[in-house]
Amino acid sequence: MTPTPINDPRDARATTPGVPRHRLEGEPQTGRALPGGRTLPIFVVLAVLLVAIAFSSPHFLEPQGFLSFVRRAAPLAVLAVGQYLVIVSGEFDLSVGALVTAEVVVAAQLIDGDASATFPVLLLMLAIGALVGLANGLVTTALRVPAFIATLGMMLIINGLITMWNGGAPKGALSEPFRELGRGNIGPIPWSVVVLAAVAVGFVTLMRTDFGKNLVATGENHRAAAQSGIRVTRTKTIAFVLSGLTAAICAILLGGYAGVSSQLGQGLEFQAVTAVVVGGVALGGGRGSIVAALAGAFTLEALFTLLNLHGIAGAVEFTVQGVILIAAVALGAVRLPWRT
């Protein structure tokens, strides 16, 4: 009697119709979009916007004019890097805007103009960002609460705690060394540009390590990633922690540049998501690059700059941002012939 062959589950997965083999077997994508696919268009749009700004404001072509633009874009670009890590893993982080506001408000009250307290408070801000990210990660992975709900709830918690902390009105003042990080220079180069460059290089390098590959694989198919030996829970939690850290860095740069305000980080979470999506990063995870996410942040800042130069600002920016977000997601879902 011929023994009945035992079917290997991998064989069944490999023959599942309509499902790419790499999604089922846990083979991670590289996270790089093909030229002409999802990455190249954002650089074309960014170049067009920069040319338009140069025509509208010739001062923009001067080194200081361009560096001033990069200084303004730096906080959002740093925040977009952290949001990229979370989104490419298949999750969301909507708490970063509230976290930015909370960090600056707390820093101002603790420092209260005392320069000697600047460095300890900066360390505290980074620790708070990491702890909030850790809480988001554990609630999402260990308690299995959807990231949208978990981080939305964290945003409400942070807003409520800050209102209780300061009674609804920011108190204290940031010290001059703190403000220097957001509006000062090191030689001819703004500190914000230096910090952004360090963050960009650091995280681009990180995505080339095993952690980065595991992060992309987790976003591509978390079950297949777990079956291939990737510790999905730890990987996603680390992504949330890094998102919290980038929010703290964003708060340092933005607080130094703009000062203390109870609305400082309002809407930043949506700007970061928009920047990442415009950069071609798939909302479902598993596809995209940090460089494209950074280009998305610069594209948003360039668009807002161009609108301001033509006297269009305020609520129109939110409208334009919403249209861009919907259009980017819609275009990403359309299968065009050259993508196929």
Residue pairs with C-beta under 8 A, 6 or more apart in sequence:
10 25
13 19
13 24
13 25
14 21
14 24
14 25
16 24
21 27
22 28
22 29
22 220
23 220
23 221
23 224
24 221
24 224
25 224
25 228
26 217
26 221
26 224
26 225
26 227
26 228
26 230
27 217
28 213
28 214
28 216
28 217
28 220
28 225
28 286
29 216
29 217
29 220
29 286
29 287
30 216
31 88
31 207
31 212
31 216
31 286
31 287
31 288
31 289
32 39
32 289
33 39
33 40
33 280
33 287
33 288
33 289
33 292
36 338
37 280
37 338
37 339
38 280
38 287
38 288
38 292
38 332
39 279
39 280
39 289
39 291
39 292
41 280
42 278
42 279
42 280
42 292
42 295
42 296
42 299
43 295
45 299
46 295
46 298
46 299
46 302
49 299
49 302
49 303
49 306
50 60
50 302
52 306
53 60
53 69
53 302
53 305
53 306
53 309
54 60
54 61
56 306
56 309
56 310
57 65
57 309
59 65
60 66
60 69
63 188
64 188
67 188
67 189
67 190
67 193
68 190
69 301
69 302
69 305
70 190
70 192
70 193
70 196
70 298
71 183
71 190
71 192
71 193
71 257
72 257
72 301
72 305
73 297
73 298
73 301
73 302
74 190
74 192
74 193
74 195
74 196
74 253
75 192
75 250
75 253
75 254
75 257
76 250
76 268
76 271
76 272
76 275
76 297
76 300
76 301
77 196
77 200
77 275
77 294
77 297
77 298
77 301
78 195
78 196
78 199
78 246
78 249
78 250
78 253
79 96
79 100
79 246
79 247
79 250
79 268
79 271
79 272
79 297
80 272
80 275
80 276
80 279
80 293
80 294
80 296
80 297
81 199
81 200
81 203
81 246
81 290
81 293
81 294
82 93
82 96
82 242
82 243
82 244
82 245
82 246
82 247
82 272
83 93
83 96
83 243
83 246
83 269
83 272
83 273
83 275
83 276
83 293
84 276
84 279
84 281
84 288
84 290
84 293
85 203
85 215
85 239
85 242
85 243
86 92
86 93
86 147
86 239
86 240
86 243
87 219
87 273
87 276
87 277
87 281
87 283
87 285
87 288
88 215
88 216
88 219
88 239
88 281
88 282
88 285
88 286
88 287
88 288
89 215
89 218
89 219
89 235
89 236
89 239
89 285
90 218
90 219
90 222
90 236
90 284
90 285
90 286
91 140
91 147
91 236
91 239
91 240
91 285
92 147
92 148
92 151
92 273
93 133
93 136
93 147
93 151
93 240
93 243
93 269
94 148
94 151
94 152
94 154
94 155
94 269
94 273
95 132
95 136
95 151
95 152
95 154
95 155
95 158
95 247
95 269
96 243
96 244
96 246
96 247
96 250
96 265
96 268
96 269
96 272
97 155
97 265
97 266
97 267
97 268
97 269
97 270
97 272
98 154
98 155
98 156
98 158
98 159
98 162
98 265
98 269
99 128
99 129
99 132
99 158
99 244
99 247
99 248
99 251
99 265
100 247
100 250
100 251
100 254
100 264
100 265
100 268
101 158
101 159
101 162
101 251
101 261
101 262
101 263
101 264
101 265
101 266
102 128
102 158
102 159
102 161
102 162
102 265
103 125
103 128
103 129
103 247
103 248
103 251
103 252
103 255
104 174
104 251
104 254
104 255
104 260
104 261
104 264
104 265
105 162
105 165
105 166
105 170
105 260
105 262
105 264
106 124
106 125
106 128
106 162
106 165
107 121
107 122
107 124
107 125
107 174
107 178
107 251
107 255
108 170
108 171
108 172
108 173
108 174
108 255
108 260
109 165
109 166
109 170
109 171
109 172
110 117
110 121
110 124
110 172
111 117
111 118
111 121
111 172
111 173
111 174
111 175
111 178
112 171
112 172
112 173
113 172
113 173
113 174
113 175
114 175
115 175
115 176
115 177
117 175
118 175
118 177
118 178
121 178
122 178
122 252
125 248
125 251
125 252
126 245
126 248
126 249
128 244
128 248
129 244
129 245
129 246
129 247
129 248
129 249
129 251
130 241
130 244
130 245
130 248
131 244
132 154
132 158
132 244
132 247
133 240
133 241
133 242
133 243
133 244
133 245
133 247
134 237
134 240
134 241
134 244
135 154
136 147
136 150
136 151
136 154
136 240
136 243
136 244
137 236
137 237
137 238
137 239
137 240
137 241
138 237
139 145
139 150
139 154
140 146
140 147
140 150
140 151
140 236
140 237
140 240
141 232
141 233
141 236
141 237
142 233
143 150
155 269
162 262
166 262
168 262
169 262
170 260
170 261
170 262
172 260
173 260
174 255
174 256
174 259
174 260
178 252
178 255
178 256
179 256
179 259
180 191
180 256
181 191
181 192
181 195
181 252
181 253
181 256
182 191
182 192
182 252
182 253
182 254
182 255
182 256
182 257
182 258
183 190
183 256
183 257
184 190
184 191
184 256
185 191
186 194
191 256
192 253
192 256
192 257
195 249
195 252
195 253
199 246
199 249
200 290
200 291
200 294
203 242
203 290
204 290
204 291
206 212
207 215
207 216
207 289
207 290
211 235
211 238
214 225
214 230
214 231
214 235
215 235
215 239
216 286
216 287
217 224
217 225
217 228
217 230
217 286
218 225
218 230
218 232
218 235
218 236
218 285
218 286
219 282
219 284
219 285
219 286
219 287
220 285
220 286
220 287
221 286
222 232
225 232
225 235
226 232
250 265
250 268
251 264
251 265
254 264
254 265
255 264
258 264
267 318
270 321
270 325
271 300
271 321
272 297
273 325
274 296
274 300
274 321
274 324
274 325
274 328
275 293
275 296
275 297
275 299
275 300
276 288
276 293
276 296
277 283
277 296
277 325
277 328
277 329
277 332
278 296
278 299
278 300
278 324
278 325
278 328
279 288
279 289
279 292
279 293
279 294
279 295
279 296
279 297
279 299
280 287
280 288
280 289
280 292
280 296
280 332
281 287
281 288
281 289
281 292
281 293
281 296
282 288
282 332
283 329
283 332
300 321
300 324
303 320
303 324
304 313
304 317
307 313
307 316
307 317
307 320
